[in-house]
Amino acid sequence: MKEYIQNIVFSTIGKCADEMHQECYVIGGYVRDIFLQRPSKDIDVVVVGNGIELAERVCKIWGKRARLHIFKNFGTAQIKFQEMEIEFVGARKESYRLDSRKPIVEDGTLVDDQNRRDFTINALAICLNQDRFGELVDPFNGVRDIENKILRTPLNPDITFSDDPLRIIRCIRFATQLKFHIEENTILALSRNKDRLTIVSKERIADEIQKIMQADKPSIGWLLLDKCGLLPYILPELTAMKGIDTKSGLSHKDNFLHTLEVVDNIAKQTNNVWLRWGALLHDIAKPITKKYVQGTGWTFYNHNYIGEKMVARIFNQMKLPMNEKMKYVQKLVLLHMRPIALVEEGITDSAIRRLLFDAGDDIDDLMTLCEADITSKNEIKVQKFLQNLQLVRKKLKDIEEKDRIRNFQPPISGQEIMEIFQLPACATVGIIKTRIKDAILDGEIPNEYEEAKALTLRYGKELGLTATTQS
């Protein structure tokens, strides 16, 4: 059915182009994805003429089934039809100034339009005019590059990347998503033009990095960013994690490579991009907390606490959202050592309750991160840790079913404490609430109203307070 709709779409566009005596092609990612056998809903149509006028003509034929949006400043139009978004633009050629990635645009031919494309695999075009319908125009052997899984630019890569340096990150993003090899001269040009990234907005770079993080194997992108010398421009804190130090014959692991392995492990389990960010940043403070202690070895004390604080700065500098997504990543970084510590120190009910309380609804994601964090080459050791974490998971489930700790609020509210003791809003109210919470988490009383009320009265008396009611 989808293929039928698409054939109708393309034949309608081609017929309208013929009536206007204009060459018309579907071009770019949609054509590439045909050869990659990937689904695609975004269609780019290039017209040797006026793209907006063609879109208007097509939309009249489709009537109320289609919605037309015109962007006169960009000379483009978009039609939303069925589940597809079809972008119409006139063929053009571009030139650039050194201080901007915004091109100077002129009308051009199909050849001009294909020349300006970022990669050969995105320069493929299929004619929609009826006399040449379905004819592939592939001047740069893009189909061969798809078959050989190669990324390269249609023209001189230094010009391509210098003109629009966002293409530097896009190149690495495509290599990561498609698992393509970047052609040698192209990858050298990435390094040669890395300083041009300074004219690209942080927001546009963040968009590409997010797509790398959403790939099946994000480490491909981060390793390429490192190989091309781009990592200091994107996330310098990761650069600091590289390498191994040895002292008195004792070495620590390469925390950069370990981190990428954790991210890939997470990617096998979930598409949650923010959980993947939690994996990428979970050890981000290790370089600044690293210390060699005689008789102990390498230590990274408090790297989780310091890492939590670093997350906000990193999100801000990368223009990632400074909202609940950032706070979620902070929580994962802060708590990522707790489940393993439970195994090593003993899985007590009290410790489980406190972990449930602190992690809340993110407890399952935290456990997934902890399991991904086990990257030893010793398979026996890995299985032992995983089995121990399964014990923690079971204990978490048992305690939650029994005590209902996840996201709980103490059964006695601050308002009720104020009414019981005729107190204004003050620190004493907070102290009593905290005492009730700790008593529940430590298993002194169950998570029930009557028991919490009794403890409130008893503790208030210890503080010299007089209850106005015993009800």
Residue, then its C-alpha position, 0 to 999 in steps of 0.5 A: m500500500k505504501e509503495y502504491i501511495q508513493n507511486i501515485v505521489f511521484s507520478t502526480i508530481g512528475k505530471c505537474a512538472d511536465e505541465m509546467h515544462q520543468e525538470c523534476y527529481v526526487i533527490g537525496g536521503y530518500v533515494r539513498d534509503i531506497f538502496l539501503q532498504r530503509p524506510s523514509k517518510d521525508i522526500d526532497v524534490v528538486v525542480v529546475g525552475n520554481g519549487i514553490e509554484l510546483a508545490e502549489r500546483v501539486c497541492k491543488i490536485w490533492g486538495k484537502r488531503a494535503r497541507l501546504h507550507i511555504f517558506k519564501n525566505f528560503g525559496t522552499a515549500q513543504i507538503k504534508f500528505q498521508e504520512m509523508e513530508i515532501e520538500f520542494v525547492g528549485a535547483r541551485k548552486e551555492s557559494y560561501r563566505l569564510d565567516s558563515r555557513k549560510p550560502i549565497v544561493e543562485d538558480g542552477t541546474l541539476v548538476d549544480d544541485q548535485n555538486r553542492r551535496d555533502f556526500t555522494i550517497n546523498a547526491l543520487a537523483i531519480c527523474l519524475n518527468q514522464d518521459r524519463f520516469g524512474e531514471l537514476v542520475d548518479p554522476f558521482n557513483g553514489v550507488r557504488d559507494i553505498e554498495n561498498k559502504i563508503l562515505r566521500t564527498p562529491l567534490n574536494p572534501d576541503i571545500t565541502f567541509s570548509d564551506d559548511p563545517l556542520r558537514i564535518i559532524r554529519c559525516i561522522r554521524f552518517a558513518t555511525q548510523l550506517k556503519f560506513h567507512i569514511e574514505e581516506n582523503t575525506i577523513l583527513a579533510l575532517s581533521r584539516n578543517k576542524d577549526r571551522l567548527t567554531i562558526v557552527s552553532k552549538e545547537r546544530i552540533a548538539d542535534e548531530i551528536q544526539k543522532i550519534m547517541q541514538a545509533d546502534k553503536p554510538s562508540i563508532g562516532w565518539l572514536l571517529l571524533d577522537k581520531c579526527g581531533l574533534l573531541p576537544y571541540i565537542l566534549p573536552e571532558l571525554t578527552a581527559m579520560k583517555g589513557i592509562d597511568t601506571k605507578s608501582g606496577l599498578s595501572h587503572k583502566d582507560n576510562f575513555l574506552h571503558t565509557l564507550e563500552v558501557v554506552d554500547n552495552i546500554a545501546k543494546q538494551t534501550n533506545n532511551v537516549w538520556l540513559r545513554w547520556g548517563a552511561l557516557l557521563h557516569d565516570i566523567a569526574k574520574p580524571i579530576t578525582k584520580k589519585y594513587v594511594q600507596g598500599t591501595g592503588w588508584t582511587f577515584y573517591n567521590h567521582n560520582y558526587i563531582g560528576e553529578k555537578m559536572v553534568a549541568r555544566i556539560f549540558n549547558q555548554m553543549k546546549l542540551p536541555m537544562n530540564e528534567k532530562m538533565k536532572y535524570v542524567q545527574k541522578l544516574v551519575l550520582l547513584h551509579m555506584r550504589p547497587i554495586a556497593l550494596v553487593e560488596e557491603g551487604i544487601t540490607d533491607s535498610a540500604i535497599r529502601r534508601l536506594l528505592f527512595d533516592a532512585g524513585d521511578d528511575i531505579d530500573d534504568l539505574m540497574t540497567l546502567c550498573e549492569a552495562d558498567i561491568t566491562s571486565k575481560n574476565e567472563i567469570k568475574v562479569q557473570k559473578f557481578l551480574q548474578n549479584l546485581q540480579l540479587v539486588r534486583k530481586k531484593l528491590k522488587d521484594i522490598e517495594e512490594k512489601d513497603r511501597i517505598r518508591n517515590f513515597q512521601p511520609p504518611i504525615s505531612g508537614q501541614e499536619i505536623m504544624e497543626i498537631f503542635q501548633l507550629p508555624a513553618c519552621a526547621t522543627v517541622g522538617i526535622i520531624k518529617t526527616r525523622i519519620k522518613d528515616a524511621i520508615l527507610d530504616g525499618e523502625i516502623p512500617n510505611e503506614y499512617e498510624e505508626a507514623k502518627a505515633l512516632t510524630l507524637r513521641y518525637g515531638k514530646e522528646l523535642g519539648l513540644t505539646a500536642t494539641t490533639q491525640s486524634 
